[in-house]
Amino acid sequence: MGILDFLSKQFVDVIDWVEEPGQLGWRVPLADREIQNGAQLTVREGQIAAFFNEGRIADMFGPGLYTLDTSTLPLLTAIMNWDKGFKSPFKSDVHFFSEKEQIGLKWGTAQPVTLRDPELGPLRVRAFGTYSFRIKDIAPFAARIMGTLGEVKVADVEPQLRAAIQTALATGVAGGGTAFLDLAASQSALSDALKAAVAPAFAQWGLSVESFFVESLSLPEEVQKHLDKASSMRVLGDLDRYAKFQAAEAIETAAAQSGGVAGVGAGAAAGLAIGQAMAGALGSAASAPAAPAEDPFALIERLHKLLEMGALTQAEFDSKKAELLGRIR
């Protein structure tokens, strides 16, 4: 080792950290861990500086400017048994930690979570959203995450955090016994519940969950199509009305095609076939008395619900609405 190397390692007199986005912890690269007695320590807002002795935290400093000597390092001084006249460099590991909130992080279910729905039976649910966290307790973070590493970034801990969220989702949602439709209707309450479920897992690493949002809950496409059909039938009423509605749709579609009147006939035949088949299945086609005329305003309201669910297009809704309003005398 040359004389210049010796001098440069002995006179470390300014210690600070200008952190970059995504950094959580950084160990000051000191040669032989030697710090000049009387050195200046600068800790910025949102930072904590920790001095380590033999792997354990001796002293910590919040935001401010400090002159390092035996009076400002009481614990380290006691451990090292320094006397009051100590002037030479001292040895210590110095770590900086960011306490800033790390925002805009994404989470999601890598695999669907099986939910035992009390109404629909077993369902495979996917979910995704955002969350934020920050370092709250330096000791467990330093011991369990930082260790002897020179640097820790958000990207280094994200996989573990997402795994904890996945476990909380599987436990809290799948085991909660709440119907899927109720979960989807109250995403704010679900977000709060999952935040509380995730918090203990984060705390073991010295982290706190600052925000947690569920942005979407979804079912497999084939299940969603089944629910859409069931919703459409409930909105329209009984199956007989649904058959008539389907027949009217077939006639309108055929009339718009190139077959013209022939297309209308084909569409009408298709509509009648649908109506007869469904009415026959109900055993009411021949014997049931004619139903009273449907209130046009009530039917318009039901059609509007279908429009909101996406079962009808805006053009289809406008056409039917105009037709129903034309019946009013």
PyMOL commands that set and color helices and strands:
alter all, ss='L'
color gray80, all
select helices_A, chain A and resi 3-10+31-33+74-80+138-146+154-172+180-185+187-203+221-236+239-256+260-282+296-309+314-326
alter helices_A, ss='H'
color red, helices_A
select strands_A, chain A and resi 14-15+23-27+34-35+40-43+47-53+56-61+64-67+90-91+93-98+102-108+113-117+121-135+151-153+207-218
alter strands_A, ss='S'
color yellow, strands_A
deselect
rebuild
show_as cartoon
